[in-house]
Amino acid sequence: MGVTEKLAELGLTLPPVVPPVASYVPAVRSGDHVFTSGQLPMVDGALTATGKVGAEVSAEDATAAARVCALNALAAIDALVGIESVVRIVKVVGFVASAPGFTGQPGVINGASNLLGELFGDAGIHARSAVGVAELPLGAAVEVEMIVEVAPA
């Protein structure tokens, strides 16, 4: 079963690519890898979670936002090379706007990682960093970027 069918099985569809908010592109291919820009939890042009996790945003809501970020990254990959060309998820980097004392960044970024595992199976198992930061663009609670291996062009 392909990724598109797995998305449908989960009741999901890839959203439109989120337009850049500054001077960059959503994704770039270099050889057999695609690097996404950091993706915010945008749905229909609006952030789904703003503020600091552990204060204004619950860990549960931030985890759901990380899942949205992952879907947005996959949409950028799909627009560039086609989602079915992904061979494996290589690395995920997640940033969590964190209130003082919040240390649950790994659990928050599991929202992205778990979705990738559901969609890609063993090929979705990846290296990862989950980093707490003071602020993110537009006041977002979470941001996720990916590196994926794709089939040769």
N, CA and C atoms as an extended XYZ file, in Angstrom:
459
Properties=species:S:1:pos:R:3:atomname:S:1:resname:S:1:resid:I:1 pbc="F F F"
N         0.849       -1.180        0.000 N   MET     1
C         0.000        0.000        0.000 CA  MET     1
C         0.894        1.242        0.000 C   MET     1
N         0.585        2.190       -0.880 N   GLY     2
C         1.362        3.422       -0.984 CA  GLY     2
C         1.006        4.419        0.098 C   GLY     2
N         1.786        5.448        0.174 N   VAL     3
C         1.582        6.494        1.182 CA  VAL     3
C         0.246        7.194        0.975 C   VAL     3
N        -0.118        7.429       -0.261 N   THR     4
C        -1.393        8.094       -0.540 CA  THR     4
C        -2.554        7.272        0.011 C   THR     4
N        -2.494        5.952       -0.174 N   GLU     5
C        -3.549        5.083        0.364 CA  GLU     5
C        -3.532        5.059        1.889 C   GLU     5
N        -2.337        5.080        2.474 N   LYS     6
C        -2.243        5.099        3.940 CA  LYS     6
C        -2.797        6.399        4.506 C   LYS     6
N        -2.541        7.509        3.818 N   LEU     7
C        -3.129        8.783        4.242 CA  LEU     7
C        -4.648        8.680        4.241 C   LEU     7
N        -5.195        8.143        3.162 N   ALA     8
C        -6.652        8.002        3.051 CA  ALA     8
C        -7.194        7.086        4.137 C   ALA     8
N        -6.470        6.004        4.409 N   GLU     9
C        -6.886        5.068        5.458 CA  GLU     9
C        -6.955        5.766        6.824 C   GLU     9
N        -6.074        6.729        7.047 N   LEU    10
C        -6.060        7.492        8.298 CA  LEU    10
C        -7.027        8.675        8.269 C   LEU    10
N        -7.713        8.845        7.139 N   GLY    11
C        -8.648        9.964        7.013 CA  GLY    11
C        -7.944       11.294        6.776 C   GLY    11
N        -6.737       11.237        6.205 N   LEU    12
C        -5.945       12.442        5.975 CA  LEU    12
C        -5.718       12.676        4.489 C   LEU    12
N        -5.497       13.909        4.135 N   THR    13
C        -5.040       14.276        2.807 CA  THR    13
C        -3.908       15.278        2.977 C   THR    13
N        -3.022       15.314        2.005 N   LEU    14
C        -1.960       16.314        2.062 CA  LEU    14
C        -2.577       17.678        1.780 C   LEU    14
N        -2.242       18.663        2.593 N   PRO    15
C        -2.782       20.007        2.385 CA  PRO    15
C        -2.052       20.703        1.237 C   PRO    15
N        -2.550       21.848        0.808 N   PRO    16
C        -1.776       22.649       -0.140 CA  PRO    16
C        -0.457       23.069        0.523 C   PRO    16
N         0.558       23.292       -0.287 N   VAL    17
C         1.845       23.735        0.251 CA  VAL    17
C         1.667       25.104        0.904 C   VAL    17
N         2.199       25.230        2.116 N   VAL    18
C         2.121       26.508        2.829 CA  VAL    18
C         3.082       27.483        2.152 C   VAL    18
N         2.584       28.652        1.734 N   PRO    19
C         3.479       29.624        1.101 CA  PRO    19
C         4.539       30.106        2.094 C   PRO    19
N         5.758       30.316        1.623 N   PRO    20
C         6.815       30.825        2.511 CA  PRO    20
C         6.432       32.177        3.108 C   PRO    20
N         6.874       32.413        4.349 N   VAL    21
C         6.609       33.687        5.009 CA  VAL    21
C         7.823       34.610        4.938 C   VAL    21
N         8.893       34.189        4.249 N   ALA    22
C        10.106       34.996        4.078 CA  ALA    22
C        10.808       34.529        2.804 C   ALA    22
N        12.103       34.762        2.719 N   SER    23
C        12.873       34.463        1.503 CA  SER    23
C        13.442       33.056        1.525 C   SER    23
N        12.638       32.078        1.157 N   TYR    24
C        13.058       30.685        1.074 CA  TYR    24
C        12.027       29.926        0.259 C   TYR    24
N        12.324       28.671       -0.035 N   VAL    25
C        11.371       27.803       -0.710 CA  VAL    25
C        10.975       26.683        0.251 C   VAL    25
N         9.816       26.070        0.062 N   PRO    26
C         9.363       25.032        0.994 CA  PRO    26
C        10.241       23.784        1.046 C   PRO    26
N        10.857       23.422       -0.090 N   ALA    27
C        11.693       22.218       -0.125 CA  ALA    27
C        12.680       22.324       -1.283 C   ALA    27
N        13.828       21.669       -1.102 N   VAL    28
C        14.876       21.649       -2.117 CA  VAL    28
C        15.375       20.216       -2.253 C   VAL    28
N        15.582       19.810       -3.503 N   ARG    29
C        16.177       18.494       -3.765 CA  ARG    29
C        17.664       18.672       -4.025 C   ARG    29
N        18.473       17.798       -3.425 N   SER    30
C        19.906       17.733       -3.699 CA  SER    30
C        20.254       16.261       -3.836 C   SER    30
N        20.547       15.826       -5.051 N   GLY    31
C        20.815       14.411       -5.283 CA  GLY    31
C        19.584       13.587       -4.964 C   GLY    31
N        19.749       12.588       -4.111 N   ASP    32
C        18.643       11.708       -3.740 CA  ASP    32
C        18.012       12.099       -2.409 C   ASP    32
N        18.175       13.356       -2.006 N   HIS    33
C        17.587       13.822       -0.757 CA  HIS    33
C        16.767       15.089       -0.984 C   HIS    33
N        15.702       15.214       -0.213 N   VAL    34
C        14.913       16.438       -0.186 CA  VAL    34
C        15.003       16.986        1.231 C   VAL    34
N        15.284       18.275        1.312 N   PHE    35
C        15.375       19.002        2.572 CA  PHE    35
C        14.199       19.965        2.617 C   PHE    35
N        13.379       19.874        3.643 N   THR    36
C        12.275       20.828        3.752 CA  THR    36
C        12.710       22.004        4.618 C   THR    36
N        12.109       23.126        4.359 N   SER    37
C        12.238       24.253        5.260 CA  SER    37
C        11.402       23.930        6.499 C   SER    37
N        11.642       24.650        7.566 N   GLY    38
C        10.821       24.466        8.758 CA  GLY    38
C         9.361       24.732        8.433 C   GLY    38
N         8.504       23.820        8.832 N   GLN    39
C         7.074       23.937        8.554 CA  GLN    39
C         6.336       24.233        9.858 C   GLN    39
N         5.489       25.233        9.803 N   LEU    40
C         4.683       25.625       10.960 CA  LEU    40
C         3.348       24.875       10.919 C   LEU    40
N         2.618       24.860       12.028 N   PRO    41
C         1.318       24.180       12.051 CA  PRO    41
C         0.214       25.045       11.435 C   PRO    41
N         0.323       25.259       10.126 N   MET    42
C        -0.635       26.090        9.395 CA  MET    42
C        -1.720       25.231        8.767 C   MET    42
N        -2.957       25.660        8.941 N   VAL    43
C        -4.103       25.042        8.271 CA  VAL    43
C        -4.936       26.178        7.706 C   VAL    43
N        -5.161       26.143        6.406 N   ASP    44
C        -5.939       27.184        5.729 CA  ASP    44
C        -5.424       28.585        6.047 C   ASP    44
N        -4.101       28.742        6.078 N   GLY    45
C        -3.484       30.049        6.275 CA  GLY    45
C        -3.418       30.552        7.704 C   GLY    45
N        -3.823       29.736        8.664 N   ALA    46
C        -3.800       30.155       10.069 CA  ALA    46
C        -3.043       29.138       10.920 C   ALA    46
N        -2.323       29.633       11.909 N   LEU    47
C        -1.625       28.743       12.837 CA  LEU    47
C        -2.625       28.032       13.732 C   LEU    47
N        -2.399       26.742       13.964 N   THR    48
C        -3.292       25.977       14.835 CA  THR    48
C        -2.891       26.095       16.303 C   THR    48
N        -1.646       26.499       16.569 N   ALA    49
C        -1.182       26.612       17.954 CA  ALA    49
C        -0.145       27.722       18.048 C   ALA    49
N        -0.433       28.715       18.895 N   THR    50
C         0.506       29.809       19.135 CA  THR    50
C         0.755       29.933       20.628 C   THR    50
N         1.952       30.364       20.956 N   GLY    51
C         2.314       30.560       22.356 CA  GLY    51
C         3.318       29.519       22.801 C   GLY    51
N         3.589       29.545       24.088 N   LYS    52
C         4.593       28.661       24.677 CA  LYS    52
C         3.952       27.362       25.163 C   LYS    52
N         4.598       26.261       24.818 N   VAL    53
C         4.135       24.955       25.294 CA  VAL    53
C         4.516       24.860       26.770 C   VAL    53
N         3.557       24.434       27.564 N   GLY    54
C         3.747       24.400       29.005 CA  GLY    54
C         3.177       25.639       29.683 C   GLY    54
N         2.666       26.576       28.893 N   ALA    55
C         1.997       27.773       29.424 CA  ALA    55
C         0.676       27.935       28.667 C   ALA    55
N         0.701       28.667       27.542 N   GLU    56
C        -0.535       28.904       26.774 CA  GLU    56
C        -0.981       27.696       25.963 C   GLU    56
N        -0.063       26.794       25.648 N   VAL    57
C        -0.369       25.630       24.806 CA  VAL    57
C        -0.071       24.359       25.594 C   VAL    57
N        -1.024       23.442       25.622 N   SER    58
C        -0.804       22.167       26.310 CA  SER    58
C         0.125       21.288       25.487 C   SER    58
N         0.769       20.356       26.143 N   ALA    59
C         1.625       19.398       25.440 CA  ALA    59
C         0.806       18.608       24.424 C   ALA    59
N        -0.428       18.277       24.753 N   GLU    60
C        -1.292       17.518       23.837 CA  GLU    60
C        -1.599       18.322       22.577 C   GLU    60
N        -1.927       19.607       22.747 N   ASP    61
C        -2.214       20.450       21.587 CA  ASP    61
C        -0.959       20.656       20.741 C   ASP    61
N         0.185       20.780       21.394 N   ALA    62
C         1.446       20.943       20.668 CA  ALA    62
C         1.789       19.672       19.887 C   ALA    62
N         1.500       18.512       20.462 N   THR    63
C         1.740       17.245       19.768 CA  THR    63
C         0.887       17.165       18.503 C   THR    63
N        -0.365       17.589       18.602 N   ALA    64
C        -1.241       17.626       17.424 CA  ALA    64
C        -0.710       18.630       16.403 C   ALA    64
N        -0.162       19.750       16.864 N   ALA    65
C         0.402       20.750       15.963 CA  ALA    65
C         1.632       20.197       15.245 C   ALA    65
N         2.444       19.400       15.942 N   ALA    66
C         3.615       18.787       15.313 CA  ALA    66
C         3.179       17.846       14.185 C   ALA    66
N         2.076       17.182       14.366 N   ARG    67
C         1.524       16.306       13.323 CA  ARG    67
C         1.143       17.136       12.089 C   ARG    67
N         0.543       18.294       12.323 N   VAL    68
C         0.187       19.194       11.224 CA  VAL    68
C         1.457       19.671       10.506 C   VAL    68
N         2.483       20.000       11.281 N   CYS    69
C         3.763       20.405       10.680 CA  CYS    69
C         4.296       19.312        9.766 C   CYS    69
N         4.238       18.069       10.210 N   ALA    70
C         4.718       16.948        9.405 CA  ALA    70
C         3.914       16.814        8.116 C   ALA    70
N         2.608       16.967        8.205 N   LEU    71
C         1.771       16.920        6.992 CA  LEU    71
C         2.160       18.041        6.029 C   LEU    71
N         2.443       19.225        6.569 N   ASN    72
C         2.841       20.340        5.715 CA  ASN    72
C         4.193       20.069        5.054 C   ASN    72
N         5.114       19.443        5.785 N   ALA    73
C         6.410       19.084        5.197 CA  ALA    73
C         6.216       18.045        4.098 C   ALA    73
N         5.359       17.068        4.342 N   LEU    74
C         5.089       16.057        3.314 CA  LEU    74
C         4.438       16.677        2.081 C   LEU    74
N         3.599       17.693        2.274 N   ALA    75
C         2.988       18.387        1.135 CA  ALA    75
C         4.060       19.088        0.298 C   ALA    75
N         5.055       19.683        0.968 N   ALA    76
C         6.143       20.347        0.247 CA  ALA    76
C         6.960       19.325       -0.545 C   ALA    76
N         7.198       18.164        0.061 N   ILE    77
C         7.924       17.085       -0.625 CA  ILE    77
C         7.119       16.594       -1.823 C   ILE    77
N         5.833       16.391       -1.608 N   ASP    78
C         4.961       15.905       -2.674 CA  ASP    78
C         4.957       16.863       -3.861 C   ASP    78
N         4.878       18.154       -3.588 N   ALA    79
C         4.847       19.146       -4.664 CA  ALA    79
C         6.159       19.167       -5.448 C   ALA    79
N         7.251       18.848       -4.788 N   LEU    80
C         8.561       18.894       -5.440 CA  LEU    80
C         8.874       17.619       -6.222 C   LEU    80
N         8.647       16.453       -5.601 N   VAL    81
C         9.080       15.193       -6.228 CA  VAL    81
C         8.014       14.096       -6.242 C   VAL    81
N         6.891       14.320       -5.598 N   GLY    82
C         5.866       13.280       -5.486 CA  GLY    82
C         6.078       12.446       -4.234 C   GLY    82
N         5.070       12.320       -3.427 N   ILE    83
C         5.180       11.639       -2.130 CA  ILE    83
C         5.552       10.166       -2.278 C   ILE    83
N         5.139        9.551       -3.369 N   GLU    84
C         5.430        8.128       -3.558 CA  GLU    84
C         6.901        7.872       -3.887 C   GLU    84
N         7.669        8.921       -4.176 N   SER    85
C         9.095        8.736       -4.457 CA  SER    85
C         9.946        8.700       -3.184 C   SER    85
N         9.322        8.937       -2.024 N   VAL    86
C        10.081        8.904       -0.765 CA  VAL    86
C        10.492        7.463       -0.463 C   VAL    86
N        11.791        7.264       -0.287 N   VAL    87
C        12.357        5.955        0.025 CA  VAL    87
C        12.415        5.761        1.542 C   VAL    87
N        12.831        6.816        2.253 N   ARG    88
C        12.862        6.748        3.717 CA  ARG    88
C        12.933        8.153        4.286 C   ARG    88
N        12.439        8.268        5.511 N   ILE    89
C        12.586        9.505        6.277 CA  ILE    89
C        13.944        9.394        6.963 C   ILE    89
N        14.838       10.325        6.701 N   VAL    90
C        16.193       10.261        7.236 CA  VAL    90
C        16.285       10.971        8.580 C   VAL    90
N        15.810       12.222        8.647 N   LYS    91
C        15.937       12.990        9.884 CA  LYS    91
C        14.778       13.959       10.023 C   LYS    91
N        14.350       14.130       11.260 N   VAL    92
C        13.334       15.112       11.622 CA  VAL    92
C        13.951       16.006       12.689 C   VAL    92
N        13.771       17.309       12.505 N   VAL    93
C        14.184       18.265       13.526 CA  VAL    93
C        12.933       19.026       13.945 C   VAL    93
N        12.657       19.012       15.238 N   GLY    94
C        11.492       19.709       15.761 CA  GLY    94
C        11.892       20.773       16.763 C   GLY    94
N        11.252       21.919       16.640 N   PHE    95
C        11.482       23.033       17.546 CA  PHE    95
C        10.192       23.297       18.313 C   PHE    95
N        10.308       23.459       19.617 N   VAL    96
C         9.140       23.674       20.458 CA  VAL    96
C         9.338       24.972       21.232 C   VAL    96
N         8.453       25.938       21.018 N   ALA    97
C         8.488       27.175       21.804 CA  ALA    97
C         8.086       26.787       23.221 C   ALA    97
N         9.033       26.879       24.140 N   SER    98
C         8.851       26.275       25.462 CA  SER    98
C         8.794       27.302       26.582 C   SER    98
N         7.826       27.123       27.460 N   ALA    99
C         7.761       27.928       28.684 CA  ALA    99
C         8.920       27.518       29.589 C   ALA    99
N         9.368       28.412       30.463 N   PRO   100
C        10.431       28.042       31.400 CA  PRO   100
C        10.064       26.761       32.165 C   PRO   100
N        11.008       25.841       32.222 N   GLY   101
C        10.792       24.599       32.949 CA  GLY   101
C        10.149       23.493       32.142 C   GLY   101
N         9.642       23.779       30.939 N   PHE   102
C         9.028       22.721       30.129 CA  PHE   102
C        10.129       21.876       29.514 C   PHE   102
N        10.069       20.578       29.742 N   THR   103
C        11.102       19.662       29.229 CA  THR   103
C        10.516       18.508       28.415 C   THR   103
N         9.292       18.663       27.953 N   GLY   104
C         8.627       17.590       27.215 CA  GLY   104
C         8.746       17.689       25.708 C   GLY   104
N         9.793       18.342       25.212 N   GLN   105
C         9.955       18.509       23.764 CA  GLN   105
C         9.925       17.181       23.002 C   GLN   105
N        10.605       16.122       23.476 N   PRO   106
C        10.554       14.861       22.724 CA  PRO   106
C         9.124       14.325       22.553 C   PRO   106
N         8.318       14.419       23.576 N   GLY   107
C         6.938       13.948       23.475 CA  GLY   107
C         6.121       14.757       22.485 C   GLY   107
N         6.364       16.066       22.452 N   VAL   108
C         5.659       16.926       21.502 CA  VAL   108
C         6.002       16.533       20.072 C   VAL   108
N         7.279       16.362       19.783 N   ILE   109
C         7.712       16.055       18.419 CA  ILE   109
C         7.327       14.626       18.014 C   ILE   109
N         6.950       13.797       18.986 N   ASN   110
C         6.394       12.491       18.642 CA  ASN   110
C         5.156       12.628       17.758 C   ASN   110
N         4.475       13.762       17.823 N   GLY   111
C         3.331       13.975       16.938 CA  GLY   111
C         3.723       13.843       15.479 C   GLY   111
N         4.888       14.368       15.125 N   ALA   112
C         5.406       14.239       13.765 CA  ALA   112
C         5.952       12.833       13.532 C   ALA   112
N         6.790       12.371       14.451 N   SER   113
C         7.452       11.072       14.277 CA  SER   113
C         6.465        9.920       14.185 C   SER   113
N         5.459        9.927       15.029 N   ASN   114
C         4.483        8.833       15.012 CA  ASN   114
C         3.691        8.800       13.709 C   ASN   114
N         3.350        9.988       13.186 N   LEU   115
C         2.649       10.029       11.908 CA  LEU   115
C         3.526        9.437       10.806 C   LEU   115
N         4.803        9.794       10.795 N   LEU   116
C         5.704        9.279        9.767 CA  LEU   116
C         5.841        7.762        9.862 C   LEU   116
N         5.861        7.231       11.074 N   GLY   117
C         5.894        5.783       11.254 CA  GLY   117
C         4.631        5.125       10.731 C   GLY   117
N         3.478        5.754       10.990 N   GLU   118
C         2.212        5.206       10.499 CA  GLU   118
C         2.176        5.183        8.972 C   GLU   118
N         2.716        6.212        8.352 N   LEU   119
C         2.641        6.329        6.902 CA  LEU   119
C         3.691        5.509        6.159 C   LEU   119
N         4.915        5.457        6.704 N   PHE   120
C         6.028        4.856        5.976 CA  PHE   120
C         6.534        3.550        6.583 C   PHE   120
N         5.972        3.122        7.705 N   GLY   121
C         6.431        1.888        8.340 CA  GLY   121
C         7.898        1.993        8.711 C   GLY   121
N         8.664        0.921        8.457 N   ASP   122
C        10.089        0.919        8.807 CA  ASP   122
C        10.849        2.047        8.116 C   ASP   122
N        10.431        2.447        6.927 N   ALA   123
C        11.094        3.547        6.219 CA  ALA   123
C        10.826        4.897        6.875 C   ALA   123
N         9.900        4.915        7.813 N   GLY   124
C         9.603        6.151        8.539 CA  GLY   124
C        10.389        6.310        9.822 C   GLY   124
N        11.166        5.290       10.197 N   ILE   125
C        11.999        5.372       11.403 CA  ILE   125
C        13.196        6.260       11.063 C   ILE   125
N        13.438        7.280       11.879 N   HIS   126
C        14.389        8.317       11.510 CA  HIS   126
C        15.229        8.794       12.695 C   HIS   126
N        16.328        9.459       12.373 N   ALA   127
C        17.089       10.195       13.379 CA  ALA   127
C        16.294       11.461       13.698 C   ALA   127
N        16.518       12.045       14.903 N   ARG   128
C        15.686       13.180       15.274 CA  ARG   128
C        16.342       14.049       16.316 C   ARG   128
N        16.016       15.326       16.270 N   SER   129
C        16.329       16.263       17.338 CA  SER   129
C        15.027       16.950       17.731 C   SER   129
N        14.833       17.164       19.023 N   ALA   130
C        13.680       17.897       19.537 CA  ALA   130
C        14.231       18.978       20.456 C   ALA   130
N        14.091       20.230       20.031 N   VAL   131
C        14.779       21.338       20.677 CA  VAL   131
C        13.785       22.333       21.247 C   VAL   131
N        14.001       22.734       22.475 N   GLY   132
C        13.199       23.788       23.082 CA  GLY   132
C        13.798       25.140       22.737 C   GLY   132
N        12.950       26.081       22.310 N   VAL   133
C        13.405       27.417       21.934 CA  VAL   133
C        12.528       28.477       22.601 C   VAL   133
N        13.053       29.692       22.638 N   ALA   134
C        12.326       30.797       23.267 CA  ALA   134
C        11.172       31.294       22.403 C   ALA   134
N        11.393       31.388       21.107 N   GLU   135
C        10.372       31.913       20.187 CA  GLU   135
C        10.484       31.203       18.844 C   GLU   135
N         9.357       31.142       18.136 N   LEU   136
C         9.320       30.626       16.765 CA  LEU   136
C         8.627       31.650       15.874 C   LEU   136
N         8.813       31.559       14.559 N   PRO   137
C         8.185       32.519       13.649 CA  PRO   137
C         6.676       32.615       13.856 C   PRO   137
N         6.180       33.830       13.792 N   LEU   138
C         4.749       34.142       13.900 CA  LEU   138
C         4.145       33.730       15.238 C   LEU   138
N         4.988       33.422       16.217 N   GLY   139
C         4.483       32.994       17.521 CA  GLY   139
C         4.048       31.549       17.559 C   GLY   139
N         4.436       30.762       16.536 N   ALA   140
C         4.042       29.345       16.478 CA  ALA   140
C         4.563       28.596       17.696 C   ALA   140
N         3.826       27.571       18.095 N   ALA   141
C         4.231       26.736       19.223 CA  ALA   141
C         5.236       25.667       18.800 C   ALA   141
N         5.190       25.261       17.530 N   VAL   142
C         6.006       24.141       17.049 CA  VAL   142
C         6.432       24.415       15.605 C   VAL   142
N         7.602       23.892       15.244 N   GLU   143
C         8.086       23.931       13.861 CA  GLU   143
C         8.830       22.623       13.600 C   GLU   143
N         8.644       22.059       12.409 N   VAL   144
C         9.271       20.778       12.068 CA  VAL   144
C         9.883       20.874       10.675 C   VAL   144
N        11.103       20.336       10.547 N   GLU   145
C        11.740       20.203        9.242 CA  GLU   145
C        12.183       18.762        9.055 C   GLU   145
N        12.379       18.364        7.803 N   MET   146
C        12.734       16.974        7.500 CA  MET   146
C        13.797       16.882        6.426 C   MET   146
N        14.513       15.779        6.472 N   ILE   147
C        15.369       15.345        5.381 CA  ILE   147
C        14.874       13.959        4.993 C   ILE   147
N        14.574       13.775        3.715 N   VAL   148
C        14.102       12.482        3.239 CA  VAL   148
C        14.933       12.019        2.057 C   VAL   148
N        15.086       10.717        1.953 N   GLU   149
C        15.718       10.122        0.780 CA  GLU   149
C        14.614        9.816       -0.221 C   GLU   149
N        14.886       10.123       -1.488 N   VAL   150
C        13.908        9.865       -2.542 CA  VAL   150
C        14.541        9.001       -3.633 C   VAL   150
N        13.706        8.396       -4.431 N   ALA   151
C        14.175        7.570       -5.545 CA  ALA   151
C        14.989        8.428       -6.506 C   ALA   151
N        15.988        7.846       -7.136 N   PRO   152
C        16.789        8.609       -8.101 CA  PRO   152
C        15.911        9.241       -9.179 C   PRO   152
N        16.332       10.431       -9.608 N   ALA   153
C        15.556       11.151      -10.631 CA  ALA   153
C        15.694       10.495      -11.987 C   ALA   153
